[in-house]
Amino acid sequence: MNCCPQERNFRLDLAKLATKLRDGARLMVGQGDYDAYVAHMRAKHEDRNVMSRAEFFRARENVRFGAGGERAFRCC
């Protein structure tokens, strides 16, 4: 019996927590969310091709570190 009806039962969802931590870590190192990218492309840009996961990763790396002689923002 619960003596305090206002008290909520908080349960720790480890899978959800792990997903949030993984996504946060990827964003910190410059990696976007591929699934969100695919959903966005299919909803907003139906006429354009969706990059594969490998192409998406390479594109994010190029934006972060620069490609083709272009320099990206770096702190050092």
Secondary structure, 3 states (H helix, E strand, C coil): CCCCCCCCCCCCCHHHHHHHHHHHHHHHCCCCCHHHHHHHHHHHCCCCCCCCHHHHHHHHHHHHHCCCCCCCCCCC
